[in-house]
Amino acid sequence: MTTTLTAPVRTAPAWRTAALIVTPLGPLAIAVLRWLLPYDTTDDATTLVAKVATHPGAQSAVLWLSLVALITLPLGVLVVGAVAARARPVLGTVAAVVAWIAFANLAFLVGPDQIALAGVEAGLPGTATAALLEASVAHPVSTVATTIWVLGHILGTVLLGVALWRTIPVWAALALIVSQPLHLVAAVIVPNHLLDGLAWLLTAVGFAVAAAVGLRSRPGAGVA
């Protein structure tokens, strides 16, 4: 009797599959969040509360998406940062640290969104809810956290793209490099929710490609 031996089928470990899913999930959640956001980032507190009162369902979705981002963004940065640090140890490590610290401060930016919706649902006067918003963002802790977030997530993502240059496809590295400066323009300088969401979608694509390249089963050289 002849026995035929067949090579075992290699399957990706569960942790690898989970990492591939989780890594782009954070920026993707923020992309959808920015599309649904019922107010502009530049709105004053009174205008913000009025718009939330008009669209409470959208604001509730923003909070749920924020929760997804809070859970997944720091994990995603760890994956992408590990790939960047392996490609360029010094620059990649700096980029990963800057980006991770920034994304870890995201929780402080969700507070005003919670206050706005809670005030509307509690039936508080708009002026009272607006006053709570202004007081919450005026606290020094909020100011420091917001500054770290604004500077860190833009600089960190740009540096990640630079560190990953030619380790991942050039177009994916470019997506990371331009995504957050584009977000700054679309969120603050010329508010445009569609463009803002697309900017975060670029970050999600860059994260996904970096994870796919870094977590593939066989180590290989960078790609052009």
PEMO-V90094 format. One record per pair of residues at least 12 apart in sequence whose ideal C-beta (glycine too) atoms are under 10 Angstrom apart, sorted by the first residue. I is the first residue (numbers start at 1). GAP is how many residues later the second one is. D is the distance in whole Angstrom. If there is no record, write none. Layout:
i: [I	I]
gap: [GAP	GAP]
d: [D	D]
This chain:
i: [10	10	11	12	12	12	13	13	15	16	16	16	16	17	18	19	19	19	19	19	19	19	19	19	20	20	20	20	20	20	20	21	21	21	22	22	22	22	22	22	22	22	22	23	23	23	23	23	23	23	23	23	23	23	23	23	23	23	23	23	23	23	24	24	24	24	24	24	24	24	24	24	24	24	24	24	24	25	25	25	25	25	25	25	25	25	25	26	26	26	26	26	26	26	26	26	26	26	26	26	26	26	26	26	27	27	27	27	27	27	27	27	27	27	27	27	27	27	27	27	27	27	27	27	27	27	28	28	28	28	28	28	28	28	28	28	28	28	28	29	29	29	29	29	29	29	29	29	29	29	29	30	30	30	30	30	30	30	30	30	30	30	30	30	30	30	30	30	30	31	31	31	31	31	31	31	31	31	31	31	31	31	31	32	32	32	32	32	32	32	32	32	33	33	33	33	33	33	33	33	33	33	33	33	33	33	34	34	34	34	34	34	34	34	34	34	34	34	34	34	34	35	35	35	35	35	35	35	35	35	35	36	36	36	36	36	36	36	36	36	36	37	37	37	37	37	37	37	37	37	37	37	37	37	37	38	38	38	38	38	38	38	38	38	38	38	38	38	38	38	39	39	39	39	39	39	39	39	39	39	39	40	40	40	40	40	40	41	41	41	41	41	41	41	41	42	42	42	42	42	43	44	44	44	45	45	45	45	45	45	45	45	45	45	45	45	45	45	46	46	46	46	46	46	46	47	47	48	48	48	48	48	48	48	48	49	49	49	49	49	49	49	49	49	49	49	49	49	49	49	49	50	50	50	50	50	51	52	52	52	52	52	52	52	52	52	52	52	53	53	53	53	53	53	53	54	55	56	56	56	56	58	59	59	59	59	59	59	60	60	60	62	62	62	62	62	63	63	63	63	63	63	66	66	66	66	66	66	67	67	69	69	69	69	69	70	70	70	70	70	70	72	72	73	73	73	73	73	73	73	73	73	74	74	74	74	74	74	74	75	75	76	76	76	76	76	76	76	76	76	77	77	77	77	77	77	77	77	77	77	77	77	77	77	77	78	78	78	79	79	79	79	79	79	80	80	80	80	80	80	80	80	80	80	80	80	80	80	80	80	80	80	80	80	80	80	81	81	81	81	81	81	81	81	81	81	81	81	81	81	81	82	82	82	82	82	83	83	83	83	83	83	83	83	83	83	83	83	83	83	84	84	84	84	84	84	84	84	84	84	84	84	84	84	84	85	85	85	86	86	86	86	86	87	87	87	87	87	87	87	87	87	87	88	88	88	88	88	88	89	90	91	91	91	91	91	91	92	92	92	92	92	92	93	94	94	94	94	94	95	95	95	95	95	95	95	95	95	95	95	96	96	96	96	97	97	97	98	98	98	98	98	98	98	98	98	98	98	99	99	99	99	99	99	99	99	99	99	100	100	100	101	101	101	101	101	102	102	102	102	102	102	102	102	102	102	102	102	102	103	103	103	103	103	103	104	104	104	104	105	105	105	105	105	105	105	105	105	105	106	106	106	107	107	108	108	108	108	108	108	108	108	108	108	108	109	109	109	109	109	109	111	111	111	111	111	111	112	112	112	112	112	112	112	113	114	115	115	115	115	115	115	115	116	116	116	116	117	118	119	119	119	150	150	150	150	153	153	153	153	154	154	154	154	154	154	155	155	156	156	157	157	157	157	157	157	157	157	157	157	157	157	158	158	158	158	158	158	159	159	160	160	160	160	160	160	160	160	161	161	161	161	161	161	161	161	161	161	161	161	162	162	163	163	164	164	164	164	164	164	164	164	165	165	166	166	166	166	167	167	167	167	167	167	168	168	168	168	168	168	168	168	168	169	169	169	169	169	169	169	170	170	171	171	171	172	172	172	172	172	172	172	172	172	172	173	173	173	174	174	175	175	175	175	175	175	175	175	175	175	176	176	176	176	176	176	176	177	177	178	178	178	178	179	179	179	179	179	179	179	179	179	179	180	180	180	180	181	182	182	182	182	182	182	182	183	183	183	183	183	183	183	183	184	184	185	186	186	186	187	187	209]
gap: [207	208	206	203	204	205	202	204	200	195	199	200	201	198	57	56	57	59	60	63	192	193	195	196	59	188	191	192	194	195	196	51	187	190	49	50	51	53	54	56	57	185	189	49	50	52	53	54	55	56	57	60	181	183	184	185	186	187	188	189	191	192	48	52	55	56	177	179	180	181	182	183	184	185	186	187	188	43	44	46	47	48	50	51	179	182	183	39	42	43	44	45	46	47	48	49	50	51	77	80	174	177	178	181	42	45	46	49	50	76	126	130	149	152	153	156	172	173	174	175	176	177	178	179	180	181	37	40	41	44	48	169	172	173	175	176	177	179	180	35	36	37	38	39	40	41	42	43	44	171	175	32	35	36	38	39	42	43	73	76	123	153	166	167	169	170	171	173	174	34	38	148	152	165	166	167	168	169	170	171	172	173	174	29	30	33	36	37	165	168	169	172	25	28	29	30	31	32	33	35	36	80	160	163	164	167	28	31	149	152	153	158	159	160	161	162	163	164	165	166	167	23	26	30	158	159	161	162	163	165	166	19	21	22	23	24	25	26	29	157	161	14	15	18	21	22	24	25	28	76	150	154	156	159	160	12	13	14	15	16	17	18	19	20	21	23	24	78	79	155	12	13	15	16	19	20	23	74	77	152	154	147	148	151	152	153	156	142	143	145	146	147	150	152	155	145	146	147	148	149	148	86	89	90	67	70	71	81	82	84	85	86	87	88	89	90	91	92	80	81	83	84	85	87	88	79	83	64	65	67	68	78	81	82	85	63	66	67	68	70	71	75	76	77	78	79	80	81	82	83	84	66	70	76	79	80	65	61	63	64	65	66	67	68	69	74	77	81	63	64	66	67	68	73	76	66	65	60	61	64	65	59	54	55	57	58	61	62	53	57	61	48	51	52	54	55	47	50	51	53	54	55	40	41	43	44	47	48	40	43	34	37	38	41	131	33	34	36	37	39	40	31	135	26	27	29	30	31	33	80	130	134	25	26	27	28	29	30	32	25	28	23	24	27	127	128	131	132	134	135	18	19	20	21	22	23	24	25	26	27	76	79	80	83	130	18	21	22	17	128	131	132	135	136	12	15	16	19	20	76	77	80	81	83	84	88	96	123	126	127	128	129	130	131	133	134	12	13	14	15	16	17	18	19	75	78	79	82	83	129	133	14	128	129	132	133	13	77	80	81	84	85	124	126	127	128	129	130	131	132	12	15	75	76	77	78	79	80	81	83	84	89	92	126	130	12	75	78	77	78	81	128	133	76	77	78	79	80	81	123	126	127	135	71	74	75	76	77	79	74	73	68	69	71	72	73	74	67	68	70	71	72	75	70	61	62	65	66	69	60	61	62	63	64	65	66	67	68	69	81	60	63	64	67	55	59	62	50	53	54	55	56	57	58	59	60	61	62	53	54	55	56	57	58	59	60	61	81	52	53	56	47	48	51	52	55	43	45	46	47	48	49	50	51	52	53	54	55	78	45	46	49	50	53	54	41	44	45	48	37	39	40	41	42	43	44	45	47	48	39	43	47	38	42	28	29	31	33	34	35	36	37	38	40	41	28	33	36	37	40	41	22	25	26	28	31	34	20	21	22	24	25	30	34	20	22	14	15	17	18	20	21	22	13	14	16	17	12	14	12	13	14	30	34	37	38	27	30	31	50	25	26	27	28	29	30	25	26	20	24	18	19	20	21	22	23	24	26	45	46	49	50	18	19	20	21	22	23	17	18	13	16	17	20	43	46	47	50	12	13	14	15	16	17	18	19	41	42	45	49	14	15	13	47	12	13	42	45	46	49	50	58	12	57	55	56	57	58	43	46	47	54	55	56	38	41	42	43	44	45	46	54	55	37	40	41	44	53	54	55	53	54	34	35	38	30	33	34	35	36	37	38	40	41	51	33	36	37	28	32	24	26	27	28	29	30	31	32	33	34	26	27	29	30	31	33	34	25	29	21	24	25	28	19	20	21	22	23	24	25	26	27	28	19	20	22	23	18	13	14	16	17	18	20	21	12	13	14	15	16	17	19	20	12	15	14	12	13	14	12	13	14]
d: [7	10	10	8	9	7	9	9	9	9	5	9	8	9	9	8	9	9	5	10	6	10	9	6	9	8	5	6	10	6	10	9	9	9	9	5	10	5	6	10	8	10	9	8	10	7	4	9	9	5	6	10	9	10	5	6	10	7	4	9	9	9	9	7	10	9	9	8	4	7	8	5	4	9	9	7	10	7	8	9	4	8	9	7	8	9	9	10	7	5	8	8	4	3	8	8	5	8	7	9	9	9	8	8	8	9	7	7	10	10	10	9	10	8	10	10	9	5	8	8	4	4	9	8	6	9	9	9	9	9	10	10	8	7	9	4	9	9	9	9	5	8	9	4	4	9	9	7	8	9	9	10	7	8	9	5	10	8	10	9	10	9	9	8	10	5	9	8	8	9	10	10	10	8	5	7	8	4	4	9	8	6	10	8	9	6	9	10	7	8	9	10	10	8	5	9	9	4	6	9	7	9	10	10	8	8	9	9	8	8	7	10	6	9	9	4	4	9	8	6	9	10	10	10	6	7	8	4	9	9	9	9	9	5	9	10	5	6	7	8	9	9	10	9	7	8	9	6	10	9	9	10	6	8	9	10	5	6	9	7	4	8	9	5	6	9	8	9	10	10	4	7	9	9	9	8	10	9	8	10	10	8	9	4	9	8	10	10	10	9	5	6	6	10	8	8	6	9	10	6	9	8	9	9	8	10	8	9	9	8	4	8	9	4	5	10	10	8	6	7	9	5	9	9	9	10	9	8	9	10	6	10	9	7	7	10	9	5	9	7	7	9	9	5	8	9	5	5	10	9	7	10	9	6	10	9	9	8	10	4	6	10	8	6	10	9	8	10	9	9	9	5	10	7	9	9	10	9	6	6	7	10	7	9	7	5	8	10	10	6	9	9	6	10	10	8	7	6	6	10	7	10	8	9	8	5	7	9	10	8	8	7	10	9	10	9	9	6	6	10	7	10	10	9	9	9	4	8	7	9	10	9	9	6	10	10	5	6	9	10	10	9	10	8	9	9	5	9	9	8	9	6	9	10	5	5	9	9	6	9	9	8	9	8	8	7	10	7	10	8	7	5	7	7	9	9	7	8	10	10	9	6	10	9	8	9	8	10	8	5	9	9	5	7	10	8	8	10	7	3	8	9	7	7	9	10	7	9	10	9	10	7	9	10	7	9	9	9	9	7	7	8	10	10	5	7	10	7	3	8	6	9	8	5	9	9	4	5	10	8	9	10	10	7	9	9	10	8	10	10	8	7	10	6	6	8	8	4	9	10	9	9	7	10	8	5	8	8	8	9	9	7	9	7	5	10	10	8	8	9	4	8	9	9	10	9	6	10	8	8	6	8	8	3	4	8	7	5	9	10	8	9	7	8	9	8	10	9	9	5	9	10	6	4	9	10	6	9	7	7	10	8	3	6	9	7	6	10	9	10	8	6	9	6	9	8	10	10	6	5	8	7	3	4	8	8	5	9	10	10	8	8	6	8	9	9	9	9	9	10	9	4	8	9	5	5	9	7	9	9	6	8	8	10	9	9	9	7	6	9	9	4	7	9	7	9	9	7	7	6	9	9	6	8	10	7	9	9	5	9	6	6	9	10	10	9	7	10	5	6	9	6	9	6	9	9	6	9	9	10	6	8	10	8	10	9	6	9	10	9	9	4	6	10	8	6	8	10	10	8	10	6	8	10	6	4	9	9	10	6	8	9	7	5	8	9	7	7	9	9	9	6	9	10	9	8	9	8	5	7	7	3	4	8	8	9	10	9	7	9	8	6	9	10	7	9	8	9	6	8	9	9	8	9	10	5	7	6	8	7	8	9	4	8	8	5	5	10	8	5	8	7	7	10	6	10	8	9	6	7	9	6	9	9	9	9	7	5	9	8	4	7	9	8	9	7	9	9	9	8	10	9	4	7	9	5	4	9	10	8	7	6	9	4	8	9	8	9	8	8	7	10	10	9	5	7	8	4	4	9	8	7	10	7	8	9	7	8	7	8	8	4	9	7	10	9	6	9	9	4	6	9	8	9	8	8	8	6	9	8	10	10]
